[in-house]
Amino acid sequence: MSRKGSVLREFPILVIVALAVSLLIKTLLVQFFFIPSGSMENTLQIQDRVAVNKLPFFSKDINRGDVVVFRDPDNWLPEPFSADENRIIAKIKEGLVLVGVLPNPAKQYLVKRVIGVAGDNVICCSKSGKLTINGKEAIEPYIFAGNKVSEMDFNIKVPAGKIWVMGDHRSASADSRYHQDDVNNGFVPVSRITGRAYAIIWPIKNIGIISSQNPIK
């Protein structure tokens, strides 16, 4: 009986410690996100769950070819739909948001591939139909089969503190190309980046590592 009583007394402490560890991990290391669209196919599929490593971005270690999750820079996304739902379910979701299993619905996120970093001159397109970055033709094996590199031409230079992003499914991605008239001229401020997507954790058939692929060497 004394052992049972000891376990009951320790249980709330264990729950608090587990929550504290989970919050620490969410804040400093890893957060999980749900993929709602096909803009990153075939690298990421609709309804994939991905793990995002937040640590490299404390040191602003961002590279071309990284797949990054970032907060909406300037109304790239429509306002989220909020349907009425059961109060208990709502509370459960709030708890999952708190520990980092679900993203905060008050903050909208996007996932794209980094094509240009500060100082890069990105041009579309060369005579062979490829992007050029700092005068070098990009090699992009991740582009969705059958897609052109881009349906629109552009010639941009990435300013300090910003990145230029594009989806792998180019014909289905409203990325930097389509927001050049916003407050950031289509660039994503580094301060808006949550982290680098490094693994698909669900569904089981899609589990795997998300590799960075620098389009120029």
Residue pairs with C-beta under 8 A, 6 or more apart in sequence:
19 98
19 99
22 99
22 100
23 98
23 99
23 100
25 100
26 99
26 100
28 54
28 55
29 53
29 54
29 55
30 51
30 52
30 53
30 54
30 100
31 51
31 52
31 54
31 69
31 100
31 103
31 194
31 195
32 49
32 50
32 51
32 52
32 100
32 101
32 102
32 103
32 201
33 49
33 50
33 52
33 69
33 103
33 109
33 111
33 197
34 47
34 48
34 49
34 102
34 103
35 44
35 45
35 46
35 47
35 48
35 49
35 50
35 111
36 46
36 47
37 46
37 172
38 45
38 46
38 169
38 172
39 111
39 112
39 167
39 168
39 169
39 172
39 173
39 174
39 175
40 67
40 111
40 112
40 113
40 167
40 168
40 169
40 173
41 144
41 168
41 169
41 172
42 144
42 145
42 168
42 169
43 67
43 113
43 142
43 168
43 210
44 50
44 67
44 111
44 168
44 197
44 200
44 210
45 206
47 203
48 200
48 202
48 203
48 206
49 200
49 201
49 202
49 203
50 69
50 111
50 197
50 199
50 200
50 201
50 210
51 197
51 198
51 199
51 200
51 201
52 69
52 194
52 195
52 196
52 197
52 198
53 195
53 196
53 197
53 198
54 194
54 195
55 195
56 62
56 195
56 196
57 190
57 193
57 194
57 195
57 196
60 190
62 68
62 114
62 117
62 163
62 190
62 193
63 114
63 117
63 212
63 214
64 114
64 115
64 116
64 117
64 120
64 133
64 214
64 215
64 216
65 113
65 114
65 212
65 213
65 214
65 215
66 113
66 114
66 196
66 212
67 111
67 112
67 113
67 114
67 196
67 197
67 210
67 212
68 111
68 112
68 113
68 114
68 163
68 165
68 193
68 194
68 195
68 196
68 197
69 109
69 110
69 111
69 193
69 194
69 195
69 196
69 197
70 109
70 110
70 111
70 112
70 165
70 188
70 192
70 193
70 194
71 107
71 108
71 109
71 110
71 192
71 194
72 107
72 108
72 109
72 110
72 192
73 179
73 182
73 183
73 184
73 187
73 188
73 189
73 192
74 179
74 182
74 183
74 184
75 182
76 110
76 174
76 179
76 182
77 108
77 110
80 105
80 108
82 105
93 102
96 102
97 103
97 104
97 105
103 109
109 194
111 197
112 165
112 166
112 167
112 173
112 175
112 176
112 188
113 142
113 165
113 166
113 167
113 168
114 163
114 164
114 165
115 122
115 131
115 133
115 138
115 164
115 165
115 166
115 176
115 215
116 122
116 133
116 156
116 158
116 163
116 164
117 158
117 163
117 164
118 158
118 159
118 160
118 161
118 162
118 163
119 157
119 158
119 160
120 133
120 134
120 157
120 158
120 164
121 133
121 134
121 135
121 155
121 156
121 157
121 158
122 131
122 132
122 133
122 154
122 155
122 156
122 157
122 158
122 164
123 131
123 132
123 133
123 154
123 155
123 156
124 131
124 132
124 149
124 150
124 152
124 153
124 154
124 155
125 131
125 132
125 149
125 150
125 153
126 132
126 137
128 137
129 148
129 149
130 137
130 138
130 139
130 140
130 149
131 137
131 138
131 140
131 149
131 150
131 215
132 138
133 215
133 216
134 216
136 216
137 216
138 149
138 215
138 216
139 215
139 216
140 149
140 213
140 215
141 213
142 168
142 213
143 149
143 168
143 170
144 168
144 169
144 170
144 171
144 172
147 169
147 170
147 171
148 170
148 171
149 170
150 166
150 170
150 177
151 170
151 171
152 177
154 177
154 180
156 164
156 176
156 180
156 185
156 186
156 187
158 164
158 187
159 187
161 189
161 190
161 191
162 184
162 187
162 188
162 189
162 190
163 187
163 188
163 190
163 193
164 176
164 186
164 187
164 188
165 175
165 176
165 188
166 173
166 175
166 176
166 177
167 173
167 175
176 186
176 187
176 188
177 186
178 186
179 186
180 186
196 212
197 210
198 209
198 210
199 207
199 208
199 209
199 210
200 206
200 207
200 208
200 210
201 207
